[in-house]
Amino acid sequence: MTTRRCFIAGNWKMNKTVTESLALARELRGLVSMVRHVDIAVAPTFPALHPVAKALEDSNIQVAGQHCHAEASGAFTGE
């Protein structure tokens, strides 16, 4: 019997600026740096995708992309 690892992901939808996303990513990196028994990922807004990915390089946090939406901000990720 194979045991599945727990997976926690945060989808920021379209609710953070690049500056806010970087601050959250850096804070999260420090808070979960010692976690090894859970897979962790974040899905920042599209404009913050690359900066957040760079900020989380060599960490235990994966970065995911998400679909876009025409609104300026909010709980949207596309169709």
Rosetta constraint file for C-alpha pairs under 8 A:
AtomPair CA 5 CA 37 HARMONIC 7.05 0.50
AtomPair CA 5 CA 38 HARMONIC 6.11 0.50
AtomPair CA 5 CA 39 HARMONIC 6.98 0.50
AtomPair CA 6 CA 37 HARMONIC 7.47 0.50
AtomPair CA 6 CA 38 HARMONIC 5.02 0.50
AtomPair CA 6 CA 39 HARMONIC 6.21 0.50
AtomPair CA 7 CA 38 HARMONIC 5.73 0.50
AtomPair CA 7 CA 39 HARMONIC 4.65 0.50
AtomPair CA 7 CA 40 HARMONIC 5.90 0.50
AtomPair CA 7 CA 41 HARMONIC 7.90 0.50
AtomPair CA 8 CA 38 HARMONIC 7.20 0.50
AtomPair CA 8 CA 39 HARMONIC 6.27 0.50
AtomPair CA 8 CA 40 HARMONIC 4.98 0.50
AtomPair CA 8 CA 41 HARMONIC 6.41 0.50
AtomPair CA 9 CA 40 HARMONIC 5.71 0.50
AtomPair CA 9 CA 41 HARMONIC 4.54 0.50
AtomPair CA 9 CA 42 HARMONIC 5.34 0.50
AtomPair CA 9 CA 43 HARMONIC 7.48 0.50
AtomPair CA 10 CA 41 HARMONIC 6.44 0.50
AtomPair CA 10 CA 42 HARMONIC 4.66 0.50
AtomPair CA 10 CA 43 HARMONIC 6.10 0.50
AtomPair CA 11 CA 42 HARMONIC 5.88 0.50
AtomPair CA 11 CA 43 HARMONIC 4.60 0.50
AtomPair CA 11 CA 44 HARMONIC 6.41 0.50
AtomPair CA 12 CA 16 HARMONIC 6.97 0.50
AtomPair CA 12 CA 42 HARMONIC 7.53 0.50
AtomPair CA 12 CA 43 HARMONIC 5.97 0.50
AtomPair CA 12 CA 44 HARMONIC 5.20 0.50
AtomPair CA 12 CA 45 HARMONIC 6.45 0.50
AtomPair CA 13 CA 43 HARMONIC 7.56 0.50
AtomPair CA 13 CA 44 HARMONIC 6.89 0.50
AtomPair CA 13 CA 45 HARMONIC 6.19 0.50
AtomPair CA 13 CA 66 HARMONIC 8.00 0.50
AtomPair CA 13 CA 74 HARMONIC 6.79 0.50
AtomPair CA 13 CA 75 HARMONIC 5.27 0.50
AtomPair CA 13 CA 76 HARMONIC 5.72 0.50
AtomPair CA 13 CA 77 HARMONIC 5.81 0.50
AtomPair CA 14 CA 44 HARMONIC 7.70 0.50
AtomPair CA 14 CA 45 HARMONIC 5.31 0.50
AtomPair CA 14 CA 72 HARMONIC 7.62 0.50
AtomPair CA 14 CA 73 HARMONIC 4.86 0.50
AtomPair CA 14 CA 74 HARMONIC 5.15 0.50
AtomPair CA 14 CA 75 HARMONIC 6.05 0.50
AtomPair CA 14 CA 76 HARMONIC 6.21 0.50
AtomPair CA 14 CA 77 HARMONIC 7.15 0.50
AtomPair CA 15 CA 45 HARMONIC 7.37 0.50
AtomPair CA 15 CA 73 HARMONIC 5.62 0.50
AtomPair CA 15 CA 74 HARMONIC 5.46 0.50
AtomPair CA 15 CA 75 HARMONIC 7.02 0.50
AtomPair CA 16 CA 20 HARMONIC 5.59 0.50
AtomPair CA 16 CA 21 HARMONIC 5.68 0.50
AtomPair CA 16 CA 44 HARMONIC 7.72 0.50
AtomPair CA 16 CA 45 HARMONIC 6.82 0.50
AtomPair CA 17 CA 21 HARMONIC 5.97 0.50
AtomPair CA 17 CA 45 HARMONIC 7.76 0.50
AtomPair CA 17 CA 47 HARMONIC 7.93 0.50
AtomPair CA 17 CA 48 HARMONIC 7.20 0.50
AtomPair CA 18 CA 22 HARMONIC 6.14 0.50
AtomPair CA 18 CA 45 HARMONIC 7.93 0.50
AtomPair CA 18 CA 47 HARMONIC 6.49 0.50
AtomPair CA 18 CA 48 HARMONIC 4.73 0.50
AtomPair CA 18 CA 51 HARMONIC 7.58 0.50
AtomPair CA 19 CA 23 HARMONIC 6.30 0.50
AtomPair CA 20 CA 24 HARMONIC 6.19 0.50
AtomPair CA 21 CA 25 HARMONIC 6.04 0.50
AtomPair CA 21 CA 44 HARMONIC 6.77 0.50
AtomPair CA 21 CA 48 HARMONIC 6.46 0.50
AtomPair CA 21 CA 52 HARMONIC 6.86 0.50
AtomPair CA 22 CA 26 HARMONIC 6.08 0.50
AtomPair CA 22 CA 48 HARMONIC 7.57 0.50
AtomPair CA 22 CA 51 HARMONIC 7.06 0.50
AtomPair CA 22 CA 52 HARMONIC 5.68 0.50
AtomPair CA 22 CA 55 HARMONIC 7.14 0.50
AtomPair CA 23 CA 27 HARMONIC 6.16 0.50
AtomPair CA 24 CA 28 HARMONIC 5.98 0.50
AtomPair CA 25 CA 29 HARMONIC 6.00 0.50
AtomPair CA 25 CA 52 HARMONIC 6.47 0.50
AtomPair CA 25 CA 55 HARMONIC 7.17 0.50
AtomPair CA 25 CA 56 HARMONIC 7.05 0.50
AtomPair CA 26 CA 30 HARMONIC 6.48 0.50
AtomPair CA 26 CA 55 HARMONIC 6.88 0.50
AtomPair CA 26 CA 56 HARMONIC 7.45 0.50
AtomPair CA 27 CA 31 HARMONIC 6.36 0.50
AtomPair CA 28 CA 32 HARMONIC 6.12 0.50
AtomPair CA 29 CA 33 HARMONIC 5.69 0.50
AtomPair CA 29 CA 56 HARMONIC 7.01 0.50
AtomPair CA 29 CA 59 HARMONIC 6.95 0.50
AtomPair CA 29 CA 60 HARMONIC 7.81 0.50
AtomPair CA 29 CA 61 HARMONIC 7.15 0.50
AtomPair CA 32 CA 60 HARMONIC 7.81 0.50
AtomPair CA 33 CA 59 HARMONIC 7.02 0.50
AtomPair CA 33 CA 60 HARMONIC 6.54 0.50
AtomPair CA 35 CA 60 HARMONIC 7.78 0.50
AtomPair CA 36 CA 60 HARMONIC 7.77 0.50
AtomPair CA 39 CA 60 HARMONIC 7.68 0.50
AtomPair CA 39 CA 61 HARMONIC 7.46 0.50
AtomPair CA 40 CA 60 HARMONIC 6.95 0.50
AtomPair CA 40 CA 61 HARMONIC 5.08 0.50
AtomPair CA 40 CA 62 HARMONIC 6.16 0.50
AtomPair CA 41 CA 61 HARMONIC 5.19 0.50
AtomPair CA 41 CA 62 HARMONIC 4.38 0.50
AtomPair CA 41 CA 63 HARMONIC 5.43 0.50
AtomPair CA 41 CA 64 HARMONIC 6.77 0.50
AtomPair CA 42 CA 61 HARMONIC 7.23 0.50
AtomPair CA 42 CA 62 HARMONIC 6.48 0.50
AtomPair CA 42 CA 63 HARMONIC 5.15 0.50
AtomPair CA 42 CA 64 HARMONIC 6.03 0.50
AtomPair CA 43 CA 49 HARMONIC 7.62 0.50
AtomPair CA 43 CA 63 HARMONIC 5.89 0.50
AtomPair CA 43 CA 64 HARMONIC 4.66 0.50
AtomPair CA 43 CA 65 HARMONIC 5.53 0.50
AtomPair CA 43 CA 66 HARMONIC 6.51 0.50
AtomPair CA 44 CA 48 HARMONIC 6.01 0.50
AtomPair CA 44 CA 49 HARMONIC 5.68 0.50
AtomPair CA 44 CA 52 HARMONIC 7.39 0.50
AtomPair CA 44 CA 63 HARMONIC 7.82 0.50
AtomPair CA 44 CA 64 HARMONIC 7.45 0.50
AtomPair CA 44 CA 65 HARMONIC 7.05 0.50
AtomPair CA 44 CA 66 HARMONIC 7.82 0.50
AtomPair CA 45 CA 49 HARMONIC 6.14 0.50
AtomPair CA 45 CA 65 HARMONIC 7.86 0.50
AtomPair CA 45 CA 66 HARMONIC 7.54 0.50
AtomPair CA 46 CA 65 HARMONIC 7.11 0.50
AtomPair CA 46 CA 66 HARMONIC 7.30 0.50
AtomPair CA 46 CA 68 HARMONIC 7.21 0.50
AtomPair CA 48 CA 52 HARMONIC 5.82 0.50
AtomPair CA 49 CA 53 HARMONIC 6.07 0.50
AtomPair CA 49 CA 63 HARMONIC 7.77 0.50
AtomPair CA 49 CA 64 HARMONIC 7.99 0.50
AtomPair CA 49 CA 65 HARMONIC 6.89 0.50
AtomPair CA 50 CA 54 HARMONIC 6.19 0.50
AtomPair CA 51 CA 55 HARMONIC 6.19 0.50
AtomPair CA 52 CA 56 HARMONIC 6.14 0.50
AtomPair CA 52 CA 63 HARMONIC 7.71 0.50
AtomPair CA 53 CA 57 HARMONIC 6.17 0.50
AtomPair CA 53 CA 63 HARMONIC 5.99 0.50
AtomPair CA 56 CA 60 HARMONIC 7.97 0.50
AtomPair CA 56 CA 61 HARMONIC 6.50 0.50
AtomPair CA 56 CA 62 HARMONIC 7.63 0.50
AtomPair CA 56 CA 63 HARMONIC 7.88 0.50
AtomPair CA 66 CA 77 HARMONIC 6.46 0.50
AtomPair CA 67 CA 77 HARMONIC 5.15 0.50
AtomPair CA 67 CA 78 HARMONIC 5.44 0.50
AtomPair CA 68 CA 76 HARMONIC 7.58 0.50
AtomPair CA 68 CA 77 HARMONIC 5.14 0.50
AtomPair CA 68 CA 78 HARMONIC 5.13 0.50
AtomPair CA 69 CA 76 HARMONIC 6.14 0.50
AtomPair CA 69 CA 77 HARMONIC 5.57 0.50
AtomPair CA 69 CA 78 HARMONIC 4.53 0.50
AtomPair CA 69 CA 79 HARMONIC 7.71 0.50
AtomPair CA 70 CA 78 HARMONIC 7.93 0.50
AtomPair CA 71 CA 76 HARMONIC 7.60 0.50
